[in-house]
Structures are given as structure tokens and as C-alpha cells.
Amino acid sequence: MTAILGISAFYHDSAAALVVDGAVVAAAQEERFSRVKHDARFPAAAIDYCLREAGLEAADLDYIAFYDKPVTKFERLLETYLAFAPVGFRSFARALPIWLKEKLNTRRTIRRRLPRAARAPLVFLDHHESHAASAFFPSPFPEAAILTLDGVGEWSTTTCGVGRGNNIQLTHHLAFPHSLGLLYSAFTYYCGFKVNSGEYKLMGLAPYGRPIYADAIYRNLIDLKPDGTFWLNMRYFNYCQGLTMTNSRFHRLFGGPPRRPESDLLQRHMDLAASIQAVVEEAMLRLGRDVHRRTGQRYLVLAGGVALNCVANGRLLREGPFDDLWIQPAAGDAGGALGAALFVWHQLLGRPRDACPADSQFGSFLGPRFDSAAIRAYLDSANLSYHREPDEAALVATTARLLAGGNVVGWFQGRMEFGPRALGARSILGDPRAADMQTKLNVKIKFRESFRPFAPAVLQEHAHEWFDFALGRASPYMLLVAPLRGEHRLPLSEEQKHIMAADPDLRRRLRVPRSTVPAITHVDYSARLQTVDARRNPRFHRLLTAFHELTGCPVLVNTSFNIRGEPIVCTPEQACRCFLATDMDVLVMEDVILYKTDQPQRLCEAARAEYQARFTLD
């Protein structure tokens, strides 16, 4: 037996992954255990979980793989500051102590935190090599082109190459400071959202706007070549030498200072979001076409934070030259832990790889699980009222009826997801046909901005009937956007068209019914698809089937089981707290059902007070 532990830490979304004899046994982000969103600290709890899941101890590890090279990254940091000196001293002075105390001592930290694994060799990989390995090795393709895109690793911001069998080779790269990820983050910052977590919001805001600033971006910020390579005009950015992403020249170009967080969103911000989204999509299309030309491959795999831009992914699939794509579900830094472990197994140890026809990531259900006995023990100790269903058929039938009746249901089943998306293990579900469901979920459950869209979970065998999505194609990880088919759209009156085109109040736009499934239909009729098949998630598939038989609709709203500012729930206790603190109606955990109306009011009030104290609620 060969056990390989992969670690990502100290930058964004620390995580651990364990590969045993080439099989992915466990993977999880540290935030799910610490409850600190995007926790970047050493993933001690995630490592402990991975070892427990495999029935191993640290002494059993054969290799430990770290997902990047801190010394090389520090060299880039020094060279960048020297290039801009003396400008940027404040930023340098703030970063240096963290590097000297923590990041440059990664080897020592790992050895100190895992003393019983002293005999295991420690391997440091290139950051984008880890991304590439996470994209190719679990993919269903025997060979494929590889494209990785993010903010920055050591020096690389974009790489491309090819994977064949048990080997990957990266042949071309773009270097810092020229980065699609940092360009997108600059607009995230400028529009008032938090860098490294608000990019989803910017992408969700884009369909409300028009890309009227795209020409200004091309003229002033980015020189985009026909092959997708690009050069950024650093006169408009501040991320190399300062504490912000943009500078006064950028602000003058786009008509004013950055939006203050939580202030009103103006049409200008929507148009800026649409503009940078259009530019990034065009860059990804050109990069995809060029890597296809270079490699001649039929398939493409992607990873890196930019690969979470599901709108761009959808366009690349529809308009690009590849037969199919596969995107790492944990495409950001967390997935680097998995890539590092798989790289050691396949590429360094030379072990063979047999591509699985679906993929070898098991639906990305790689986190902790809690059985019915453990759940009931917690509920009894917490004095919560619950009902236990006699079998799975009764469970899904009851849940389907509750959903069809307009109830919002917390769905806690099996192993927790690895990656940022809830895929039917730690999900909040709703009826997509309900006109008020999007607003109810955003405002009363998630406590987040009302403009943000929700994703549909759809039976894979019916996806082509509801979306412009090829029969048999899969999107199991919610990383592709597709348009809703015309027969499910509703005609708009002239007044409604005017509201959709020009009303500055996003809430009025949201109230315009656009389809028979308004809760998952964005303003441009797009939807971020999760196709659900019986192999990856059989119970969730059976729930969708029961809902389809009851309503004629094979779609459910699926959003992550958390509120704004909180990581996705991991344990039954966390799920119950979220359930009690919000306007969620029902909680289903394995074979147990809790109804909000049955719970003591004092417990609901206490949970709400705790959430208000810990998280930012609107």
C-alpha cells in the first residue's frame, strides 16, 4: 500500500487530500472544520479527517506532497517589490513578517505538525503543475489538452500542455503580473466585492449589464493576441506594489472611485461586470482554440480559479473546438492538494492510470459522513424534535411533497462535497417553479444579495429537454452554464421588456417572470447546470425523480447549505444551527426529518442570535 497526502496551505482555501494506491480516498477544505471561510492556515483538521477516513495514521504515510514552491514564490515577491521600489514599501512591510514566520518555513511546519510522518519524503510541486494534475488525472479522458488559469502561482498565471496516460507535460505559460485572474479580481474589487471570494458575485451581476466598457478595457488595460496570450498595462493596476487592486488612473478611466461594499449597485457596475466578463470569455476562447491547435486533442481539462467561471466554460464548450471539457470541481487552490498527491502517484512514481468513463473523483463526495445513529444521538442531546422515515422510498416521497408544497428544505446526505459547490450532499433545495423562491432563498435563508442567481439540479436524462445542452452530456459539478430552452420561457410584455432593459432597481427586474422555472432562470435566460445521475448520487437522483413524477418538472433549486459569511456546513450540529437560525422550513438528514414548526422557539431565537453575532447578516 502506498499512501500519499496532498496539502495546500497558507494562501487561500487550505485543504488536504489522501490518495491510497492511486484511489482518491478523502479530500476536504480546512474551512469546513474551522468554520473560518477560506481558511488559509495549515489544514490540521482536514489532514486528521483524511487519515481517519482511510483508517491510517500519519506514520503510515509514504509521501507528503505540497502544492507549490514557497521559496520560488518568495523570489517572485522580492523581485516584484524591487522592481517598484521605493513604491510599495507598506505592502512589502506587511507581507514580509508573514513570509518569514510562516510561508518560508513550510517544510518545517509540515514536519512539526506531522512528527510521526518523519520518514515520508516531502515533495514540493510547481503550483500550476498541481492544478494541471488535478485537472487531468481524475478526468475521464485517456489523453487531453490541459489549460490552467488563476491569479498567480510561483510565476505562472496561465499554462497549457497535454496529458497522456499517466503523464502531463506543460509546454507554454504566461507569467506574472499578466493574469486573467488578477484582471477579473481587479474589477471584483472595483465593483465593491471581496477579492478571492466576490468573483462569483461579479459573474452573477454581469447579465444585468451591457459590455459597453469592453472596448475601453481592450484599448487601455489588456492587449489580447489572436492566440489568447495577453499583456496587461500595469499603469492601471496597483496589485504589484500596493494594498489595493486598482489605482487612480483606473478609477478615472471608469468614472469614479471603487464602489463601497454594501452600497447600492448602479447600472455602471452592472455594465462593468458585463464588460470584464465578455473580455475574459474571449480570452479563454482564444486560449482554448490555440491549445487545440498546438495539441490536436479532442478533449480539454481545466483547473485554476478562473476555471470556476462557469459562464466562460459554457461558451468554451459550445463555441470552442473541443468535443468535451472536464473541469476540476475544486478548481482553486484547494484542488491543488489533490493534484499534488496524484502527481506523485502517477508522474513521479510512474504508476499506470486507467481513465474512468465518468471520472475518478466519485462525484467529489470526498468529505465526512454521519450515519443516522450519530445524527439521532445529536438531535436527542439537543432536544430537537424529529421524525424518522421507515425507508428511502418514503423519505424521498415525503421530501418531494414538501418541496412541491413550497417548503425550503435543507438536504444533508452522505459524504460532504470537496470544492466550492453544493452538489446534493450539503444542499438547500427549493421548487424552481415558485415565483418568489429566488428572493426567499437569497433574503430569508442565505442573507445575501438578492440579485444572485441559483443553480438548477436537473435529472441528466432530462437536461436536454429543459436546456440547450446536448443529449447525454454531463455537468455533474455545476461548472457549465447553458441557456434555458425556448419552450420554457415566458413572453414579456412591453412594460416588462422596459423593466428588464432599463430599470435601475434590480428587485423589479427579479420580479419579472421569465420562465416556467423562474427561481433558476437568470435575467439572460441562462442557468448554471448540475446534471444529476444515478451513479454519482443515487439518493439525490431518486429525490429528483420523485419530484418529477409529482410535478412534471425534473429540476430543483440547489444552493449550498450555509448562510452568507459561513462555509458550507459539515456536521449535523452545524446543519441544525443553520436550519434553526434561518427561515428554512424542513431539514432532512439521512433518514430523519425535522420540521421548523416542531422546534422550540427559544432554540430558534438562540441560533439566530449566535449567527448574528458571528456572521454578517443583511
C-alpha angles and dihedrals in degrees: 000000000000118000119192123187117203120201134190117183151147101037115056133333102002113211146167131218131185124208118188118190089340096308120117102236102172143350133173143158119247091232091071090064102032093041089223107128113239089001107196098187125112105295097237096149093045090051091049090051093049092051092047092049090054094043090240138126128220089258088064094062116112097187138011116205124195117203100230145012111261095190092055090047090052090051088056090049092052094046091050094050092046090051091056099034133170086020110077099033092133091055091046092048091052094048100042099071091051091051095046094046101039124359099049088048095057093122092051092045093053092048092047094047093044103037094156090059093062093125093055112099113240115227124194115201132194109264096238091042086061091048091049092049091050089052101045110030097057092039123108093239125101086208133004146158114264128218124177123183130174143127098284139311117191094319104323122093098171130021135176135188142119139281123210125177107312097347136081126192123190110203107172136032144174118223137221134303089032103079136149089205093054091044090055091044090053089060090043088057094042092052091054102259128124117265115243093020108037096062089093089058093051090051090049091049095051098081090060090063143056123240093242093137095052093097091051090051091051093045098046114015111032136030101203115193125209090254092054097255113131147184124216121216100234092196086085099047135072104188095100096057109010146055095253134060099233138034140213093276090057090048093051091049093056099038109263149351123317116286114263111244114262092014121124118294111234129202087254090064091049091050091048090052091049091048099052090042090055092049094049091047091052092048092050092048091052093046090049093050091048095050088049089053091048098046105026089218123154094212136051131203123197139194139158127084094287089059087071088071093104094182091060090043090054092052091047090054095045100039104023128090099251127105091218144350134219118197124193106248090219092044096159129071093300090065089056088076090060093043092051093053093047092047090057092049099046107025106028098034093034095227115165124254126213111195112230112226091234100027135275098249096088095230087306089279093142103130135090124307131203122204126220093261093055091046094050091047090056093045091051092050091049093048092237121155118236145162125222119216116221097227143356095264090058091044096055093040092053093045092048090053091049091050092047088052091061099260122146108229130200107215116201112175139151124325120000119250123259110223135033098294129085106225103180102296100080101017142138110219135198143166108272091204093067111102094212098042097098093052092042092052095044099044106027102032111022097029091217140122112308094223095066114110128227128228126240122231104207134181104259092225090059101037093099090056093058104030138036090259126128119256109261095016116128134213101176096157101052092245102124130071121210133175122254111250117258097244090064094051123096123227115248126225119231090257091051091049089053091050092049093047103042116005109119091205107090091197091062090051091050091053092059107100107231103171146002087267100044097162092069100032114099121211091266091049091254127134134192101234131218110183112202121209130183095242100058099037112009099174094049089047090053091050091053089047091053091048090049092051090049099045109015088242118111092193134092131182107250121191132159120278099246142075129245112296094019131098118241110283118263108179136044089249092056091046091052093049091052090046093051095043097053138049092263108141104203138019121203116191114177103305096342126097125198123192119206092221090060095055125095111262092224091061091051091050092048092050092049091050091050092051092047090053095048107033136043107256123184 
